[in-house]
Amino acid sequence: MNPTRTRGLALAAATACISGVAIWVNSNGVAAYGDAAAYTTAKNTMAAAIIAAVFVAARSLSGATSVSVTRPSRSSHWWSLAYVAVLGGAVPFVLFFQGLASTTSTQASFVHKTLIVWVAILAVPLLKERLTWWHGVAVALLLVGQWGLAGDVALVADPGTLMILGATLLWAVEVVVARRLLADVTPWTVSLVRMVGGSLALLGWAAATGSLAAVVPHGAAQWGWVALTGLLLAGYVLTWHQALWRAPAVDVTAVLVLGAIVTAALAGAFDGTSLAAQAPWLALLAVGGGLMWVAPRRSEAERRSAHRSHVGT
């Protein structure tokens, strides 16, 4: 197995762990804020500040060769970065948390976890990623596992579910756009643009709608939730783009689904959820994610050559 892809999958596993914790924490954080849009803006702004601070600190320690920002060299880069900032780091966050406030959590979780399907559909024609039957089996196991964890889900096209589906589709496109960008710019560039640009867009919208005051945390409890969830989001974004830089989009997105295991473990420990009843479905997720580690891929040289030639067209 090529070492670059292995490191990418390991980073994706770290992202999944962070995601699993964040999903459980956010369910409490948004309740403490009461306003989903204000909460999203506050925590995303905190994440942007943390990422910027980490970048400055890491650059002073490591030097420009390993930690740097790439200036876009083509107009397509600017448009792609604009998408990552606004339609990746701003709009879908509002859609997701607004939708989460008006639909069942199990239905919302399952719809969001279909991200792997949409990424696979887009990655084959747009990124020229080659999928094997291993990938098909892995994705099927991940979907069945998610369906089982969600329980008896009857998908209903209510406004909340449609908002979460819209957010999921925007994020799927963002994965493909970011993957193409990472052929020419550094992961730090994408991470900073996504969170700093996205936060500015959210703050601008809050100012335009007269809701900027609601974004500022009131009291120690809200500050605590914003600090914690902002830190988790910063860790998620940084590890995610480093993973996506090293490994195929479908592979890292599939590994991301393993975050559901972490969420289930936290729910069992703190919310009294029975893990025994969920064990078969969690096992399917573990097997599906594990298959991604052994799925055969092209060599790193072939992958980079194909990726760069496609981006240049």
C-alpha positions as CSV (number, residue, x, y, z in Angstrom):
1,M,0.0,0.0,0.0
2,N,1.4,3.4,-1.0
3,P,2.5,5.4,2.1
4,T,0.9,8.6,1.0
5,R,-2.5,7.1,0.8
6,T,-2.0,5.3,4.1
7,R,-1.2,8.6,5.8
8,G,-4.2,10.2,4.2
9,L,-6.5,7.4,5.5
10,A,-5.0,7.7,8.9
11,L,-5.7,11.5,8.9
12,A,-9.3,10.7,7.7
13,A,-9.7,8.4,10.7
14,A,-8.6,11.2,12.9
15,T,-11.1,13.5,11.2
16,A,-13.8,10.8,11.8
17,C,-13.0,10.7,15.5
18,I,-13.2,14.5,15.7
19,S,-16.5,14.4,13.7
20,G,-18.0,11.7,16.0
21,V,-17.3,13.9,19.1
22,A,-18.4,17.1,17.4
23,I,-21.8,15.6,16.4
24,W,-22.6,14.6,19.9
25,V,-21.3,17.9,21.4
26,N,-23.1,20.1,18.8
27,S,-26.5,18.6,19.7
28,N,-26.0,20.2,23.1
29,G,-24.3,23.4,21.9
30,V,-27.0,24.4,19.5
31,A,-29.6,23.9,22.3
32,A,-27.6,26.2,24.6
33,Y,-27.6,28.9,21.9
34,G,-31.2,28.6,20.8
35,D,-30.5,30.2,17.4
36,A,-29.0,27.8,14.9
37,A,-27.7,30.5,12.5
38,A,-26.2,32.5,15.3
39,Y,-24.6,29.4,16.8
40,T,-23.2,28.3,13.5
41,T,-21.7,31.8,12.8
42,A,-20.1,32.0,16.3
43,K,-18.5,28.6,16.3
44,N,-17.3,28.9,12.6
45,T,-15.7,32.2,13.4
46,M,-14.0,30.7,16.5
47,A,-12.7,27.9,14.3
48,A,-11.4,30.4,11.7
49,A,-9.5,32.2,14.4
50,I,-8.0,29.0,15.8
51,I,-6.9,27.8,12.3
52,A,-5.3,31.2,11.6
53,A,-3.5,31.1,15.0
54,V,-2.3,27.5,14.4
55,F,-1.1,28.5,10.9
56,V,1.0,31.4,12.3
57,A,2.4,29.2,15.0
58,A,3.2,26.3,12.8
59,R,4.8,28.5,10.1
60,S,7.1,30.1,12.7
61,L,8.2,26.6,13.8
62,S,8.3,24.7,10.5
63,G,9.2,27.3,8.0
64,A,7.6,28.1,4.6
65,T,8.5,24.8,3.0
66,S,6.0,22.7,5.0
67,V,3.4,25.3,6.1
68,S,2.5,27.8,3.5
69,V,-0.4,29.5,1.6
70,T,-0.5,29.3,-2.2
71,R,-1.5,32.3,-4.3
72,P,-4.0,31.1,-6.9
73,S,-2.5,31.2,-10.4
74,R,-5.6,30.8,-12.5
75,S,-9.1,32.2,-12.5
76,S,-10.5,28.7,-12.0
77,H,-8.6,28.6,-8.7
78,W,-10.3,31.8,-7.5
79,W,-13.8,30.5,-8.4
80,S,-13.1,27.2,-6.7
81,L,-11.9,28.9,-3.6
82,A,-15.0,31.1,-3.6
83,Y,-17.1,28.0,-3.7
84,V,-15.2,26.4,-0.8
85,A,-15.6,29.5,1.3
86,V,-19.3,30.4,0.6
87,L,-20.9,27.1,-0.5
88,G,-18.7,24.9,1.6
89,G,-17.9,27.0,4.7
90,A,-21.0,29.1,5.1
91,V,-24.3,28.2,3.4
92,P,-24.4,24.4,4.1
93,F,-23.6,25.0,7.8
94,V,-26.7,27.2,8.2
95,L,-28.8,24.7,6.2
96,F,-27.7,21.8,8.3
97,F,-28.2,23.3,11.7
98,Q,-31.5,24.9,10.7
99,G,-32.6,21.5,9.3
100,L,-31.4,19.8,12.5
101,A,-33.7,22.0,14.5
102,S,-36.8,21.0,12.6
103,T,-36.5,17.3,11.8
104,T,-35.7,14.1,13.7
105,S,-32.0,13.5,14.6
106,T,-32.0,10.0,13.2
107,Q,-33.3,11.1,9.9
108,A,-30.9,14.0,9.8
109,S,-28.0,11.7,10.6
110,F,-28.8,9.2,7.9
111,V,-29.3,11.9,5.2
112,H,-26.0,13.5,6.1
113,K,-24.2,10.1,6.0
114,T,-25.2,9.6,2.3
115,L,-22.4,12.1,1.6
116,I,-20.2,9.1,0.5
117,V,-22.7,8.2,-2.2
118,W,-22.8,11.7,-3.7
119,V,-19.0,12.0,-3.5
120,A,-18.6,8.6,-5.3
121,I,-21.1,9.7,-8.0
122,L,-19.1,12.9,-8.6
123,A,-15.6,11.6,-8.1
124,V,-15.7,9.0,-10.9
125,P,-16.5,11.4,-13.8
126,L,-14.9,14.6,-12.4
127,L,-11.8,13.3,-10.6
128,K,-11.3,10.2,-12.7
129,E,-11.1,8.0,-9.6
130,R,-11.3,4.3,-10.3
131,L,-13.5,2.3,-8.0
132,T,-13.3,-1.4,-7.5
133,W,-15.8,-3.9,-6.2
134,W,-14.1,-3.5,-2.8
135,H,-15.3,0.1,-2.8
136,G,-18.8,-1.0,-3.8
137,V,-19.0,-3.5,-0.9
138,A,-17.5,-1.0,1.5
139,V,-20.0,1.7,0.6
140,A,-22.9,-0.7,0.8
141,L,-21.9,-1.9,4.3
142,L,-21.5,1.7,5.5
143,L,-25.0,2.7,4.2
144,V,-26.6,-0.4,5.8
145,G,-24.8,0.2,9.1
146,Q,-26.0,3.8,9.1
147,W,-29.5,2.8,8.3
148,G,-29.5,0.3,11.1
149,L,-28.1,2.9,13.6
150,A,-30.8,5.4,12.5
151,G,-33.5,2.8,13.4
152,D,-36.8,2.7,11.7
153,V,-36.3,5.7,9.5
154,A,-39.1,6.7,7.1
155,L,-37.5,9.3,4.9
156,V,-40.0,12.2,4.6
157,A,-39.4,15.3,2.4
158,D,-40.1,17.7,5.2
159,P,-38.4,21.2,5.1
160,G,-35.8,20.2,7.7
161,T,-34.8,17.0,5.8
162,L,-34.6,18.9,2.5
163,M,-32.3,21.5,4.1
164,I,-30.0,18.8,5.4
165,L,-30.0,17.1,2.0
166,G,-29.1,20.4,0.4
167,A,-26.2,20.9,2.8
168,T,-25.0,17.4,2.1
169,L,-25.0,17.9,-1.7
170,L,-23.2,21.2,-1.4
171,W,-20.5,19.5,0.8
172,A,-20.2,16.7,-1.7
173,V,-19.5,19.1,-4.5
174,E,-17.1,20.9,-2.1
175,V,-15.1,17.6,-1.6
176,V,-14.6,17.3,-5.4
177,V,-13.8,21.0,-5.8
178,A,-11.3,20.9,-2.9
179,R,-9.7,17.7,-4.2
180,R,-9.1,19.4,-7.6
181,L,-7.7,22.5,-5.9
182,L,-5.3,20.5,-3.9
183,A,-3.4,19.5,-7.0
184,D,-2.2,23.1,-7.2
185,V,-2.5,24.7,-3.8
186,T,-1.6,23.7,-0.3
187,P,-4.0,22.2,2.2
188,W,-3.4,25.2,4.5
189,T,-4.7,27.4,1.7
190,V,-8.0,25.5,1.4
191,S,-8.5,25.3,5.1
192,L,-7.9,29.0,5.7
193,V,-10.1,30.1,2.8
194,R,-12.9,27.7,3.8
195,M,-13.2,28.9,7.4
196,V,-12.0,32.5,7.3
197,G,-13.9,33.2,4.0
198,G,-16.9,31.3,5.2
199,S,-17.0,33.1,8.5
200,L,-16.8,36.5,6.8
201,A,-19.7,35.5,4.6
202,L,-21.7,34.4,7.7
203,L,-20.9,37.5,9.6
204,G,-21.8,39.6,6.6
205,W,-25.2,37.9,6.4
206,A,-25.8,38.4,10.1
207,A,-25.0,42.1,9.8
208,A,-27.3,42.5,6.8
209,T,-30.2,40.8,8.6
210,G,-29.7,42.7,11.8
211,S,-28.8,39.6,13.8
212,L,-25.2,40.3,14.5
213,A,-25.8,40.9,18.2
214,A,-27.2,37.3,18.6
215,V,-23.9,35.9,17.3
216,V,-21.9,37.2,20.2
217,P,-22.0,34.7,23.1
218,H,-23.8,35.8,26.2
219,G,-22.4,34.4,29.4
220,A,-19.8,31.8,30.3
221,A,-21.9,28.8,29.1
222,Q,-22.3,30.1,25.6
223,W,-18.6,31.1,25.4
224,G,-17.7,27.6,26.6
225,W,-19.8,25.9,23.9
226,V,-18.4,28.2,21.1
227,A,-14.8,27.6,22.3
228,L,-15.2,23.8,22.4
229,T,-17.1,23.4,19.2
230,G,-14.9,25.9,17.4
231,L,-11.8,23.9,18.5
232,L,-13.4,20.6,17.2
233,L,-14.3,22.2,13.9
234,A,-10.8,23.6,13.5
235,G,-9.3,20.2,14.1
236,Y,-11.8,18.6,11.7
237,V,-11.0,21.0,8.8
238,L,-7.2,20.8,9.2
239,T,-7.1,17.0,9.3
240,W,-9.7,16.7,6.6
241,H,-7.8,18.8,4.0
242,Q,-4.5,17.1,4.8
243,A,-6.2,13.7,4.3
244,L,-7.9,14.8,1.1
245,W,-4.5,16.0,-0.3
246,R,-3.0,12.6,0.2
247,A,-5.8,10.1,-0.6
248,P,-8.7,9.7,-3.1
249,A,-11.9,11.6,-2.3
250,V,-14.1,8.4,-2.1
251,D,-11.7,6.7,0.3
252,V,-11.4,9.5,2.8
253,T,-15.1,10.2,2.7
254,A,-15.9,6.6,3.4
255,V,-13.5,6.5,6.4
256,L,-15.2,9.7,7.7
257,V,-18.4,7.6,8.2
258,L,-16.6,5.8,11.0
259,G,-17.3,8.9,13.2
260,A,-20.7,7.4,13.9
261,I,-19.0,4.7,16.0
262,V,-17.5,7.5,18.2
263,T,-20.9,9.2,18.4
264,A,-22.6,6.0,19.4
265,A,-20.0,5.3,22.1
266,L,-20.5,8.8,23.6
267,A,-24.3,8.4,23.5
268,G,-23.9,5.1,25.3
269,A,-21.6,6.5,28.0
270,F,-23.5,9.7,28.7
271,D,-27.0,9.4,27.3
272,G,-27.8,5.9,28.4
273,T,-28.1,4.5,24.8
274,S,-27.8,0.8,24.6
275,L,-24.6,-0.2,22.6
276,A,-25.6,-3.8,22.6
277,A,-28.6,-3.2,20.4
278,Q,-26.4,-1.2,18.0
279,A,-23.4,-3.6,18.0
280,P,-24.3,-5.4,14.7
281,W,-24.6,-2.0,12.8
282,L,-21.5,-0.6,14.4
283,A,-19.7,-3.8,13.3
284,L,-20.9,-3.2,9.7
285,L,-19.5,0.3,9.8
286,A,-16.1,-1.0,11.1
287,V,-15.9,-3.6,8.4
288,G,-16.9,-1.2,5.7
289,G,-14.4,1.4,6.8
290,G,-11.7,-1.3,7.1
291,L,-12.2,-2.4,3.5
292,M,-11.1,1.0,2.4
293,W,-7.7,0.4,3.8
294,V,-7.2,-2.7,1.7
295,A,-9.0,-1.6,-1.5
296,P,-6.5,-1.8,-4.4
297,R,-5.5,1.6,-5.9
298,R,-3.2,2.8,-8.6
299,S,0.3,3.7,-7.7
300,E,0.9,7.2,-6.3
301,A,2.8,8.3,-9.4
302,E,-0.1,7.1,-11.7
303,R,-2.7,8.8,-9.5
304,R,-0.9,12.2,-9.3
305,S,-0.2,12.1,-13.1
306,A,-3.8,11.4,-13.9
307,H,-5.1,13.9,-11.4
308,R,-2.8,16.7,-12.6
309,S,-3.6,16.1,-16.3
310,H,-7.3,16.1,-15.6
311,V,-7.2,19.3,-13.6
312,G,-5.2,21.0,-16.4
313,T,-7.9,20.3,-19.0
